Amino acid sequence: MTSYWFTLKTEPNTTNRREFLQTCAAITGAALLPQITLATPKPTSHFLQTTTLKLRSTPNPTQWCLDHKDDPILKRACDGLRNLSTNDSDRIIRLVARRCRLNLLVQIETNQVTVHHWSKQFADLRPFFKSQKLTNPDVQVTLLDRKKETTTHKTGNDFLYGTKIAQDFPIELFVGKWNNRLMKETDDHQAAPLTNSGLSWNGQADRQIPWVRLKSSWKRSKSVSCLNCDKATILVNLGLKQVGLFNRSPNFVSVYPKCRRSFVDESIKDVAGWMAANLDADFWLGCELVWGKRVELVNA
C-alpha cells in the first residue's frame, strides 16, 4: 500500500487520496443499488382483414406470419413465406399486405399509429379506432402504402363515424332548444336555421322546419344513437331530398355535439307515417316538395 500511494503522489495530474476514496465509494454504492432501466414501450401490432374485419394481435408481426403461414388467412402468401425468414421482415409485410388483403396496424405509442396497406385495399378502421379509444385529434396516424411506398398523414378523429358538421352549423343553439324541448318559447314558430327538409308548412318558406315541430319530434320520437359515443343524438332535419330528376332519398339527419358528427337515418321511407307517429297531431300535417311544388301529405 505504501508504494502504491507513493506512486500516486509522485505522478503528475493524478487523483489524490480523497478523490480516489470518493470514486470507490460511488462505484460500490452503484453496485449495491438495483439496476433501473427505462424500458421503451413495445409496439402493439394487429393484422386486420379488409373483408371480414377479423383482428389478429401479435407483438411480432413478422414471426406471426412465419408461424401461421399455413393458416387459411395467409393461404395466398403461403408459398412465398416458405422461402423467407425473420431477416426478411419488410418483404414479409409487403407480401401479406398485397396477397392476403391484410392491413397491419402498428400502435407505437398511445397517440401514434402506423397502418400498412396495399394501394386501395383498406379495411374499415373505424371500429378498431373506436374500441382502442384512438379517435382523438391528437392521435397521429400514418397510412403507409406498401405498393408505392408513400405515406399519408391523418389524425384519429378522421376515423369517426358519420359526417363532420359544418363549421357554421349552430349546434349550440340546437342543444339549447333541445334542453328546453318541454318549454314554450317566444321564437318556437320561427324556422330553425340551416334546415333543408324537403317539406313545407303554411307560413314558412319551403324546406324550413319551425322549432315547434322539431320540439314535438324530440318529445315523441326515439333518437338514434351516435355511433361514436353511443349516446342519443338530436334530430335536426327531416323529410326527403330530391336526388336526380325522379328520385328522392331520406333526409332524417341527427347530430351529436361532443364528436360533432351527423348521421342520416335512411330506413325511413314513409314520411307521412313517420310524422303522424312522431309529431303532435296539430303539427304533422304539411306539404311535401315534389319537383319544387307543394304536394299535401296524406297519411295512409
C-alpha positions as CSV (number, residue, x, y, z in Angstrom):
1,M,0.0,0.0,0.0
2,T,2.8,2.4,0.9
3,S,4.5,2.1,-2.5
4,Y,1.0,2.4,-4.2
5,W,0.2,5.8,-2.6
6,F,3.8,6.9,-3.2
7,T,3.3,6.3,-6.9
8,L,0.1,8.3,-7.0
9,K,1.6,11.3,-5.3
10,T,4.7,11.4,-7.5
11,E,2.9,11.2,-10.8
12,P,1.7,14.5,-12.3
13,N,-2.1,15.1,-12.8
14,T,-3.1,12.0,-10.8
15,T,-6.1,11.6,-8.5
16,N,-5.5,12.4,-4.8
17,R,-6.4,10.2,-1.9
18,R,-9.7,11.9,-1.2
19,E,-10.9,11.7,-4.8
20,F,-9.8,8.1,-5.0
21,L,-11.9,7.1,-2.0
22,Q,-14.9,9.1,-3.2
23,T,-14.7,7.3,-6.6
24,C,-14.5,3.9,-4.9
25,A,-17.5,4.7,-2.7
26,A,-19.6,5.8,-5.7
27,I,-18.7,2.6,-7.5
28,T,-19.6,0.5,-4.5
29,G,-22.8,2.3,-3.9
30,A,-23.9,1.9,-7.5
31,A,-23.2,-1.8,-7.4
32,L,-25.5,-2.1,-4.4
33,L,-28.4,-0.2,-5.9
34,P,-31.0,-2.0,-8.0
35,Q,-30.5,-1.5,-11.8
36,I,-33.2,0.7,-13.1
37,T,-33.8,0.9,-16.9
38,L,-36.3,3.0,-18.7
39,A,-38.0,0.4,-20.9
40,T,-39.1,1.6,-24.3
41,P,-42.8,0.6,-24.8
42,K,-43.1,-2.3,-27.2
43,P,-45.2,-1.6,-30.3
44,T,-48.6,-3.4,-30.4
45,S,-49.4,-4.9,-33.8
46,H,-52.7,-6.0,-35.3
47,F,-53.4,-7.7,-38.6
48,L,-56.9,-6.5,-39.8
49,Q,-58.6,-8.4,-42.7
50,T,-60.1,-5.9,-45.1
51,T,-63.2,-8.0,-46.0
52,T,-64.2,-9.5,-42.6
53,L,-62.5,-7.0,-40.2
54,K,-61.2,-10.0,-38.3
55,L,-58.4,-8.9,-36.0
56,R,-55.2,-10.8,-35.1
57,S,-53.0,-9.2,-32.5
58,T,-49.3,-10.0,-32.1
59,P,-46.2,-8.5,-30.6
60,N,-44.1,-9.7,-33.6
61,P,-45.9,-9.5,-37.0
62,T,-43.0,-11.0,-38.9
63,Q,-42.8,-14.1,-36.7
64,W,-46.6,-14.4,-36.6
65,C,-46.7,-14.6,-40.4
66,L,-44.0,-17.3,-40.5
67,D,-45.6,-19.3,-37.7
68,H,-49.1,-19.1,-39.3
69,K,-48.2,-19.4,-43.0
70,D,-50.4,-22.5,-43.3
71,D,-53.5,-20.7,-41.9
72,P,-56.3,-20.0,-44.4
73,I,-55.9,-16.3,-43.9
74,L,-52.3,-16.4,-45.3
75,K,-53.1,-19.0,-48.0
76,R,-52.2,-16.8,-50.9
77,A,-48.9,-15.9,-49.4
78,C,-48.0,-19.4,-48.1
79,D,-45.6,-20.4,-50.9
80,G,-43.7,-17.1,-50.7
81,L,-43.5,-17.2,-46.9
82,R,-41.8,-20.7,-47.0
83,N,-38.8,-19.0,-48.8
84,L,-38.4,-16.2,-46.3
85,S,-37.1,-15.8,-42.7
86,T,-37.1,-13.3,-39.9
87,N,-34.4,-11.4,-41.7
88,D,-36.9,-10.6,-44.5
89,S,-39.3,-8.6,-42.3
90,D,-40.1,-5.9,-44.8
91,R,-40.7,-8.3,-47.6
92,I,-43.0,-10.4,-45.5
93,I,-45.2,-7.4,-44.6
94,R,-45.4,-6.3,-48.2
95,L,-46.2,-9.9,-49.3
96,V,-49.1,-10.4,-46.9
97,A,-50.5,-6.9,-47.5
98,R,-50.6,-7.5,-51.2
99,R,-51.8,-11.0,-51.5
100,C,-53.9,-11.6,-48.4
101,R,-55.8,-8.3,-48.1
102,L,-54.5,-7.6,-44.7
103,N,-53.8,-4.2,-43.1
104,L,-51.0,-4.1,-40.4
105,L,-51.8,-1.6,-37.7
106,V,-48.8,-0.8,-35.5
107,Q,-49.5,1.2,-32.4
108,I,-46.1,2.6,-31.4
109,E,-47.5,4.7,-28.5
110,T,-50.9,5.6,-27.3
111,N,-51.0,8.5,-29.7
112,Q,-49.1,7.1,-32.7
113,V,-50.5,4.5,-35.2
114,T,-49.0,3.4,-38.5
115,V,-51.2,1.5,-41.0
116,H,-49.5,-0.7,-43.6
117,H,-51.8,-1.2,-46.6
118,W,-51.5,-2.2,-50.3
119,S,-52.8,0.5,-52.6
120,K,-56.6,0.9,-52.1
121,Q,-57.0,-2.3,-50.1
122,F,-58.3,-0.7,-47.0
123,A,-60.2,-2.1,-44.1
124,D,-62.9,-0.1,-42.3
125,L,-60.6,1.3,-39.5
126,R,-63.4,3.0,-37.5
127,P,-64.4,0.0,-35.3
128,F,-60.7,-0.5,-34.3
129,F,-60.1,3.2,-33.6
130,K,-63.3,3.4,-31.5
131,S,-62.5,0.2,-29.5
132,Q,-58.9,1.4,-28.8
133,K,-60.1,5.0,-28.0
134,L,-57.9,6.4,-30.7
135,T,-60.4,8.9,-32.3
136,N,-58.9,12.0,-30.7
137,P,-57.4,14.7,-32.9
138,D,-54.1,14.4,-31.0
139,V,-53.6,10.8,-32.3
140,Q,-51.2,10.9,-35.2
141,V,-51.9,8.3,-37.9
142,T,-49.6,7.4,-40.7
143,L,-51.0,5.5,-43.7
144,L,-48.2,3.7,-45.4
145,D,-48.9,2.4,-49.0
146,R,-46.6,-0.6,-49.4
147,K,-47.2,-0.7,-53.2
148,K,-45.9,2.8,-53.9
149,E,-44.1,3.3,-50.5
150,T,-45.8,6.6,-50.0
151,T,-47.2,8.0,-46.7
152,T,-50.4,9.9,-45.9
153,H,-50.8,11.6,-42.5
154,K,-54.1,11.9,-40.7
155,T,-55.4,12.3,-37.2
156,G,-57.5,10.0,-35.0
157,N,-60.7,12.0,-35.5
158,D,-60.6,11.3,-39.2
159,F,-61.8,7.8,-38.3
160,L,-65.0,8.8,-36.6
161,Y,-68.4,7.5,-37.9
162,G,-70.7,10.0,-39.5
163,T,-70.2,13.2,-41.4
164,K,-68.3,16.1,-39.9
165,I,-70.7,19.0,-39.0
166,A,-70.1,22.2,-40.9
167,Q,-68.2,24.9,-39.0
168,D,-71.1,27.4,-39.4
169,F,-73.8,24.9,-38.1
170,P,-75.2,26.4,-34.9
171,I,-75.1,23.3,-32.8
172,E,-75.1,25.1,-29.5
173,L,-78.4,26.7,-30.5
174,F,-79.9,23.3,-31.3
175,V,-78.6,21.9,-27.9
176,G,-80.2,24.8,-26.1
177,K,-83.5,24.3,-27.8
178,W,-83.3,20.5,-27.2
179,N,-82.8,21.2,-23.5
180,N,-85.9,23.4,-23.5
181,R,-88.0,21.0,-25.6
182,L,-90.7,20.7,-22.9
183,M,-91.0,24.5,-22.6
184,K,-92.8,27.1,-24.8
185,E,-90.6,29.8,-26.0
186,T,-91.4,33.0,-27.9
187,D,-89.5,32.0,-31.1
188,D,-90.8,28.5,-31.3
189,H,-92.7,29.2,-34.5
190,Q,-89.7,30.6,-36.3
191,A,-87.6,28.4,-38.6
192,A,-84.7,26.6,-37.3
193,P,-81.5,27.7,-39.2
194,L,-79.9,25.7,-42.0
195,T,-82.7,23.1,-42.2
196,N,-83.4,21.6,-45.6
197,S,-86.4,19.2,-45.0
198,G,-88.0,18.7,-48.4
199,L,-91.2,19.6,-46.6
200,S,-93.2,22.8,-46.2
201,W,-95.7,24.2,-43.8
202,N,-98.0,27.2,-44.1
203,G,-96.4,30.4,-43.0
204,Q,-92.9,29.0,-43.6
205,A,-90.5,29.1,-46.6
206,D,-90.0,25.9,-48.4
207,R,-87.8,23.3,-46.7
208,Q,-87.6,25.2,-43.4
209,I,-88.7,23.5,-40.2
210,P,-90.2,25.5,-37.4
211,W,-88.7,24.9,-33.9
212,V,-92.1,23.9,-32.6
213,R,-92.2,20.9,-34.9
214,L,-88.6,19.8,-34.0
215,K,-89.5,20.1,-30.3
216,S,-92.6,18.0,-30.9
217,S,-90.4,15.3,-32.5
218,W,-87.8,15.5,-29.7
219,K,-90.6,14.8,-27.2
220,R,-92.1,11.8,-29.0
221,S,-89.6,10.1,-31.3
222,K,-86.8,7.8,-30.3
223,S,-83.4,9.2,-31.0
224,V,-80.8,7.2,-32.9
225,S,-77.6,6.6,-31.1
226,C,-74.3,8.2,-32.0
227,L,-72.0,5.5,-33.5
228,N,-69.0,7.2,-31.9
229,C,-70.3,8.0,-28.4
230,D,-73.2,5.6,-28.0
231,K,-75.4,8.5,-26.8
232,A,-78.7,9.8,-28.0
233,T,-78.5,12.3,-30.9
234,I,-80.5,15.4,-31.7
235,L,-82.8,15.3,-34.8
236,V,-82.1,18.5,-36.8
237,N,-83.7,17.7,-40.2
238,L,-86.5,15.5,-41.5
239,G,-88.2,14.7,-44.8
240,L,-86.9,13.6,-48.3
241,K,-84.5,15.4,-50.5
242,Q,-84.5,15.4,-54.3
243,V,-81.9,13.1,-55.8
244,G,-81.6,13.5,-59.6
245,L,-84.7,14.2,-61.7
246,F,-87.1,11.5,-60.4
247,N,-85.7,10.1,-57.1
248,R,-85.7,11.3,-53.5
249,S,-83.9,9.9,-50.6
250,P,-84.5,10.1,-46.8
251,N,-83.1,13.2,-45.2
252,F,-83.6,12.5,-41.5
253,V,-80.4,13.9,-40.0
254,S,-79.3,13.7,-36.4
255,V,-76.2,15.2,-34.8
256,Y,-74.2,14.6,-31.6
257,P,-72.5,17.7,-30.1
258,K,-69.4,16.0,-28.5
259,C,-68.0,14.4,-31.6
260,R,-69.6,17.0,-33.9
261,R,-70.8,14.3,-36.4
262,S,-74.1,13.9,-38.2
263,F,-76.0,10.8,-39.1
264,V,-78.7,10.1,-41.7
265,D,-81.4,7.5,-40.9
266,E,-82.1,6.0,-44.4
267,S,-84.6,3.4,-43.1
268,I,-87.5,5.9,-43.1
269,K,-89.4,5.7,-46.4
270,D,-93.0,6.7,-45.3
271,V,-92.6,10.4,-44.3
272,A,-96.3,11.0,-43.7
273,G,-96.5,7.9,-41.5
274,W,-93.4,8.9,-39.6
275,M,-94.7,12.4,-38.9
276,A,-98.1,11.0,-37.8
277,A,-96.3,8.7,-35.3
278,N,-93.7,11.2,-34.1
279,L,-95.3,14.6,-34.2
280,D,-98.2,16.0,-32.2
281,A,-101.4,15.8,-34.1
282,D,-101.5,19.6,-34.7
283,F,-98.1,19.7,-36.2
284,W,-97.7,16.8,-38.6
285,L,-99.9,17.9,-41.5
286,G,-97.9,19.8,-44.1
287,C,-96.8,19.6,-47.7
288,E,-94.1,17.6,-49.5
289,L,-92.0,19.2,-52.2
290,V,-92.1,17.3,-55.4
291,W,-90.2,18.9,-58.3
292,G,-90.4,22.2,-56.5
293,K,-94.1,22.1,-56.0
294,R,-96.0,21.6,-52.7
295,V,-98.0,18.3,-52.5
296,E,-100.2,17.7,-49.5
297,L,-99.0,14.9,-47.3
298,V,-101.5,12.1,-46.9
299,N,-101.2,9.6,-44.1
300,A,-102.1,6.2,-45.3
